[in-house]
């Protein structure tokens, strides 16, 4: 990382909010050379493009991280990017490619644009900028822009959520008949299914909703490379007894599954055949396990350090609180997956500040952080409230999750949701803590209903013959395994064989 005197360095730091920003500009002040963003990465995409495309800076380059003095968005904006600016590095799609596809009238929604240009079909990290470019181009043509989920529903996700709630619609077909048109598509089907799950918390594979699920939800497991599936039991707070560890080992050996301890403090098993899933889960459920929902858009894990029960630095029992949190929010569906962690002190061994909501023990209670994430564009969570007792902390999380579930766009993590929120963390804090929208009581009641109606999806699938029979490769030979799935040995376990090239 270059330093002065080879460049001019501009630094902004807000220790209270955990925000640190640094940019290096050329000595003549004309070009952005690089930078670091911690705690607030909202400007990342534009800063990256400004640097890569050597866009000339204004006479006040500090506005890139401080904001303009006029209160408007600092920086040149997407309209100033050259047509050759690479927007989607996965597929090699430039700004010019995207704008041209929109301008010629062939793409008027994000799905058309993805099909036409392939932008956003890789890792998906460029999608926010792709959407911004599409909106910019359409607006420059004088066209009205409405945030609808797809061509079959003339509503945003938030509008559709409210309409389904008001009309008490319980299946995809009911929603399509009442609010949509035609037959639906691969975009709206899983989205509506997610809304139904977030509202009513019914079994996602019940008749009428089963065919609308995406591939992972349809089989209550993540399909892996090569066509096999993963098995991920929940391990609340990362705490597991020796007996349960033995069960996982016995099941993995019996069905020849690859085992891996994950960053979420649980054990994943890979390489299961589709028709083995029910019998594997039958054994796990009998031993006290339940679905880890690794396949769903909902709570994944709540990590924890050992806290005050073992660590001499721990201030509170972080494991017990993590287990309480995980068992409270398990199975609740949301616009995207969300993760949490509880650390027993400021040493932060559970990495709570990298989660959608994270909790850190203080001498007086708990600090609550929100809207962080890892992934391709890591973002530190921001401090929402300090020194909370356990009940108030949970109350704020209840409100936060329901606000997110109700208002976020499809497939939007909490960090991106906050980045797009007018007023940012101050507005969110006012909504959650001060109940500025007057919705807190309703949200708390709604999430209590979801918690009370929780059922392990795999337990239902195993016990109901109509659902259980779905798990077979061949309708006429349900006991036969897929012969095309191949494995090879690796370090004493198996892994998927490499795909054969033609």
Phi, psi and omega in degrees: 000122184289151180225171176299145012269010181282355179200175172254129183254133177239127185234136171235134180219132174233095185294328181297320181263359179070035182248130176224127179228135178219132173232147174249126178242158180298156184299334177274000177075012186267332188228146175273126183261330181173182181181175177226133176235122177232127177090337178207101183252024184298331184269006188304308186301314182290323177296319178299312180294323178298321180285311184297321184264007177048053177282131181296136182272162175286177181288351178236075184297341178297340179295341178300327180245344181261343187090155182283154181293340179275359178086002180266171179297125179281166178094171187283331181089163185295333182294338182273350180294141177291156180300335181277357181299127182279113182267312180250102182286335179297318185249003178067040183259130182263170175301318180300320179299315183292311182296323180294320180295325178282318185294327182278003174087000183278344182226114178239006172214166188295329180290318175300319182294320178294319179292322185284316187252344186074000179298134178082004182266359177268249181285338179087358183294338182271354188303320178303318180287325176299316179296319179297320179294320178296315179297316179300315182293317179295319179294324180293340176268004179079021182267146179281133182251124175234136184277086179252156186283327177189182184291345184267345178227121182271045182221156170282170178299318181296317179296318181294322177304311182294321181292319177298320179295312183297316183273358178054047179279138189241355180220162180298318181297321177297318180294316181296317181295321185275327191233349185240199180208159180060213190255358183084179184209183182289349177273308187281333182297304178294331179294312179296321178300321177295319178298317179298319179293320179294329182275313191248343177056037177271165179304124186291341181260015177293152184302130182109331178249344186298318184285348181269354182283157173282178190298321182289313179295328183297331180242013177052036181195153176277123175286134186252171176307130180096345176104359175272180186232159178258154178237119186228094176285151179286138175232084188305127178067005183079007181269130181213141181277159175303322180298319179289326175299319179296319179300314179300317178298317181294318179295317180297320179291319183297320184253013176053058182256143174283133182245143183211127173280128188262170176293344179271011177064045170216176185247119177264143176240128186242155174097019180279137172285152184304315184283353174272343185304312181298320182285328174297312182291330177300318179290320180293318180295322178298334180269003176101005178275165173216171183302136176271359179052036177292343183268346190255161174275086182194199180293128176269286184219160169237100181288158175208153166270176183285344174064203188289346181290334180228322187278135181287347177264348185295137180264328180219170180280087185290329181294312180298320180290322178297318178297317178299317180295313183295319180287340178283318189255005180301139174082352180283125182273148185217176178300332178209173175296153173219149186231159181215170177199154178231122178253141184278353176195179185290351176294341166062045181294337180271357177059047184295333183280005174250016185248166177298323164213134184228151186232131180233131182290142172235173179296335183257354182159236182226139168265136182249123178248148182222157169066042170254164172196161174266230176079199186289336178231080183300146178215128177294141172291154181254147182289121179265315183205155185239154171051049181272147167284166187300319183292319179293322178301314179295321178300316179293323178294319176306309182295317181300313182294318181290325176297317178295312182300323183282330193242345184286151174288163180302141176055039180247120176289164184297327180296313179294321177303314179292321181300328181269355185281124178295126183096345173057216186295329179294318177294315180299318179298321180294322179291315186283314187272315184266357179054049184295338179267354181068025185252357189302314182297319179294316180297319180295322178293319181296317182287330175296322177295320178295318180296317182292334184265008182297136170220144176292120183296323181288329176296317177295318182296320181291324187274342183254112184304324182296327178276320184299325184289350177293337189269073176210147179285325185231127182298320184274350179218070188298340181274345183281142178267161179292114184287349182276348181279125182234145179232157174229160182280143177207116177050045177082002176231186178250158170217165179294137176292150179296144177296140179281134179264145181279000000 
